[in-house]
Amino acid sequence: MYCVAYKFTLLSDSLANRRKFIACWSGITEFFKNDCGALGSRLHGGTGGVFYAYAQWPSKEIKEAAGEIVPSEDFVKLRMTWAKLCGPSEIIFEGRVIEDRFADNETL
């Protein structure tokens, strides 16, 4: 399994923008799950309009191949809304999962 952790910062921290951001993040995550082979993602709220998330993929190769998938019209609309709400995404780290204590306590 391959994981990417992100930091997102809203351009304006209001309850309405937080809700819009969460809706965009959810729709984008569903696109990557349904169309690109991602395993899913978790979103965590920080303070001051900051969010953290990590996405899981079966492999680095599948994650990289997602960049070649033609996005749906709905995805493009979500990304346009995202750009109005949030500064550029920051990748905190990415790499292969070494130990997974969320699922079955198995070493991968």
C-alpha atoms as a printed R data frame, in Angstrom:
    type eleno elety resid chain resno       x      y       z
1   ATOM     1    CA   MET     A     1   0.000  0.000   0.000
2   ATOM     2    CA   TYR     A     2   1.137  3.542  -0.776
3   ATOM     3    CA   CYS     A     3   0.121  6.631   1.197
4   ATOM     4    CA   VAL     A     4   0.234 10.384   0.555
5   ATOM     5    CA   ALA     A     5  -0.367 12.916   3.360
6   ATOM     6    CA   TYR     A     6  -1.489 16.437   2.524
7   ATOM     7    CA   LYS     A     7  -2.018 19.820   4.166
8   ATOM     8    CA   PHE     A     8  -4.699 22.161   2.803
9   ATOM     9    CA   THR     A     9  -5.242 25.776   3.889
10  ATOM    10    CA   LEU     A    10  -8.426 27.670   3.135
11  ATOM    11    CA   LEU     A    11  -8.027 31.133   1.639
12  ATOM    12    CA   SER     A    12 -10.813 32.383   3.910
13  ATOM    13    CA   ASP     A    13 -11.756 30.453   7.037
14  ATOM    14    CA   SER     A    14 -15.520 30.620   7.443
15  ATOM    15    CA   LEU     A    15 -18.029 27.902   8.275
16  ATOM    16    CA   ALA     A    16 -19.482 28.165   4.770
17  ATOM    17    CA   ASN     A    17 -16.050 27.736   3.158
18  ATOM    18    CA   ARG     A    18 -15.231 24.799   5.446
19  ATOM    19    CA   ARG     A    19 -18.443 23.079   4.391
20  ATOM    20    CA   LYS     A    20 -17.775 23.763   0.694
21  ATOM    21    CA   PHE     A    21 -14.214 22.494   1.056
22  ATOM    22    CA   ILE     A    22 -15.337 19.268   2.739
23  ATOM    23    CA   ALA     A    23 -17.898 18.706  -0.038
24  ATOM    24    CA   CYS     A    24 -15.231 19.286  -2.718
25  ATOM    25    CA   TRP     A    25 -12.733 17.036  -0.950
26  ATOM    26    CA   SER     A    26 -15.388 14.302  -0.678
27  ATOM    27    CA   GLY     A    27 -16.279 14.494  -4.378
28  ATOM    28    CA   ILE     A    28 -12.640 14.510  -5.475
29  ATOM    29    CA   THR     A    29 -11.916 11.541  -3.212
30  ATOM    30    CA   GLU     A    30 -14.833  9.625  -4.748
31  ATOM    31    CA   PHE     A    31 -13.486 10.297  -8.255
32  ATOM    32    CA   PHE     A    32 -10.073  8.902  -7.289
33  ATOM    33    CA   LYS     A    33 -11.704  5.860  -5.652
34  ATOM    34    CA   ASN     A    34 -14.206  5.126  -8.400
35  ATOM    35    CA   ASP     A    35 -12.196  6.047 -11.491
36  ATOM    36    CA   CYS     A    36  -8.516  5.841 -10.568
37  ATOM    37    CA   GLY     A    37  -8.091  2.895  -8.205
38  ATOM    38    CA   ALA     A    38  -7.485  4.774  -4.938
39  ATOM    39    CA   LEU     A    39  -8.422  2.989  -1.737
40  ATOM    40    CA   GLY     A    40  -9.795  6.125  -0.112
41  ATOM    41    CA   SER     A    41  -8.768  9.017   2.068
42  ATOM    42    CA   ARG     A    42  -9.330 10.477   5.524
43  ATOM    43    CA   LEU     A    43  -9.741 14.193   6.250
44  ATOM    44    CA   HIS     A    44  -8.786 15.809   9.556
45  ATOM    45    CA   GLY     A    45  -9.585 19.353  10.645
46  ATOM    46    CA   GLY     A    46  -6.903 21.614  12.042
47  ATOM    47    CA   THR     A    47  -7.205 25.181  13.267
48  ATOM    48    CA   GLY     A    48  -7.340 28.427  11.324
49  ATOM    49    CA   GLY     A    49  -8.752 26.930   8.127
50  ATOM    50    CA   VAL     A    50  -6.192 24.133   7.899
51  ATOM    51    CA   PHE     A    51  -7.096 20.559   6.984
52  ATOM    52    CA   TYR     A    52  -4.929 17.447   6.798
53  ATOM    53    CA   ALA     A    53  -5.662 14.333   4.775
54  ATOM    54    CA   TYR     A    54  -4.028 11.154   3.699
55  ATOM    55    CA   ALA     A    55  -4.910  9.015   0.747
56  ATOM    56    CA   GLN     A    56  -4.170  5.352   0.323
57  ATOM    57    CA   TRP     A    57  -3.410  3.601  -2.938
58  ATOM    58    CA   PRO     A    58  -2.670 -0.044  -3.705
59  ATOM    59    CA   SER     A    59   0.728  1.018  -5.086
60  ATOM    60    CA   LYS     A    60   2.779  4.018  -6.165
61  ATOM    61    CA   GLU     A    61   2.323  2.928  -9.783
62  ATOM    62    CA   ILE     A    62  -1.486  3.073  -9.533
63  ATOM    63    CA   LYS     A    63  -1.282  6.520  -7.903
64  ATOM    64    CA   GLU     A    64   0.983  7.797 -10.680
65  ATOM    65    CA   ALA     A    65  -1.256  6.277 -13.385
66  ATOM    66    CA   ALA     A    66  -4.189  8.272 -11.976
67  ATOM    67    CA   GLY     A    67  -2.623 11.364 -13.524
68  ATOM    68    CA   GLU     A    68  -3.337  9.893 -16.961
69  ATOM    69    CA   ILE     A    69  -7.078  9.397 -16.315
70  ATOM    70    CA   VAL     A    70  -9.284 11.886 -18.146
71  ATOM    71    CA   PRO     A    71 -11.271 13.683 -15.454
72  ATOM    72    CA   SER     A    72 -15.055 13.833 -15.553
73  ATOM    73    CA   GLU     A    73 -16.857 17.123 -16.015
74  ATOM    74    CA   ASP     A    74 -18.016 16.927 -12.383
75  ATOM    75    CA   PHE     A    75 -14.427 16.482 -11.234
76  ATOM    76    CA   VAL     A    76 -13.325 19.557 -13.200
77  ATOM    77    CA   LYS     A    77 -16.107 21.608 -11.589
78  ATOM    78    CA   LEU     A    78 -15.026 20.407  -8.138
79  ATOM    79    CA   ARG     A    79 -11.417 21.366  -8.841
80  ATOM    80    CA   MET     A    80 -12.495 24.830  -9.984
81  ATOM    81    CA   THR     A    81 -14.458 25.339  -6.767
82  ATOM    82    CA   TRP     A    82 -11.496 23.955  -4.796
83  ATOM    83    CA   ALA     A    83  -9.178 26.538  -6.374
84  ATOM    84    CA   LYS     A    84 -11.448 29.340  -5.149
85  ATOM    85    CA   LEU     A    85 -11.469 27.950  -1.596
86  ATOM    86    CA   CYS     A    86  -7.967 26.697  -0.965
87  ATOM    87    CA   GLY     A    87  -4.338 27.541  -1.585
88  ATOM    88    CA   PRO     A    88  -2.062 24.981  -3.245
89  ATOM    89    CA   SER     A    89  -2.019 21.555  -1.610
90  ATOM    90    CA   GLU     A    90   1.120 20.696   0.319
91  ATOM    91    CA   ILE     A    91   2.410 17.136   0.320
92  ATOM    92    CA   ILE     A    92   3.652 16.418   3.832
93  ATOM    93    CA   PHE     A    93   5.017 12.988   2.968
94  ATOM    94    CA   GLU     A    94   4.429 10.011   0.739
95  ATOM    95    CA   GLY     A    95   5.659  6.480   0.781
96  ATOM    96    CA   ARG     A    96   4.956  2.796   1.075
97  ATOM    97    CA   VAL     A    97   3.116  1.641   4.194
98  ATOM    98    CA   ILE     A    98   5.501 -0.360   6.386
99  ATOM    99    CA   GLU     A    99   3.166 -1.253   9.265
100 ATOM   100    CA   ASP     A   100  -0.634 -1.004   9.308
101 ATOM   101    CA   ARG     A   101  -2.461 -1.061  12.643
102 ATOM   102    CA   PHE     A   102  -5.804  0.027  11.179
103 ATOM   103    CA   ALA     A   103  -6.524 -3.258   9.417
104 ATOM   104    CA   ASP     A   104  -6.043 -6.687  10.984
105 ATOM   105    CA   ASN     A   105  -2.770 -5.700  12.736
106 ATOM   106    CA   GLU     A   106  -0.706 -7.181   9.921
107 ATOM   107    CA   THR     A   107   2.748 -6.140   8.780
108 ATOM   108    CA   LEU     A   108   2.700 -5.303   5.084
